Amino acid sequence: MPFSPKGRTRGQGGGSGSSRGETEPPPQDPAERARAICLRLLPGAPRTPKQLADALHKREIPAEVAEEVLARFEDVGLIDDGAFADAWVESRHHGRGLARRALARELRTKGVDPALIEEAVGQLDPDQEEETARELVARRLRSTRGLDRDRRVRRLAGMLARKGYGEGVALRVVRRALEEEGEDVDDLGEVF
């Protein structure tokens, strides 16, 4: 094992070798600092240019330098809003059961271009979206047993609404789930 100048082996503390806990002083050139910040943020999770621009602004990188660095990152493919939107839709739909409307809202807040949002959420199959809504209701249905029917309907439909499902889908899915349990759902439209 190599020895450090102080006579200790590296990794035993006390030496002046670089360890993960120590940080080098940040580069003084704003463009260099901006690149370093972006390169540090990107491996953790994909980010949109808006998210990176916000991070650079927070760290007091001049706007024109941030724009230049972000444009270069986009040119070389390190930032891709379309790929980000596609991955976001796939992940959040399958992981959290979010519908198109909720996914589009989240992507707008992340600064994704509306055309890219439309393209990404447009890849969701309406049948798959309804099947996801049925799975969400099936998971929640048991916890509503013992409540009166109208309260169950409001809770289940409310859960779907918060996840971005429209009233028509919510009513259809909840009606079907309750019918399968033997509930009377003939006058269900009056609950909404």
Secondary structure, 3 states (H helix, E strand, C coil): CCECCCCCECCCCCCCCCCCCCCCCCCCCHHHHHHHHHHHHCCCCCCCHHHHHHHHHHCCCCHHHHHHHHHHHHHCCCCCHHHHHHHHHHHHHHHHCCCHHHHHHHHHHCCCCHHHHHHHHHCCCHHHHHHHHHHHHHHHHHHHCCCCHHHHHHHHHHHHHHCCCCHHHHHHHHHHHHHHCCCCCCCHHHHC
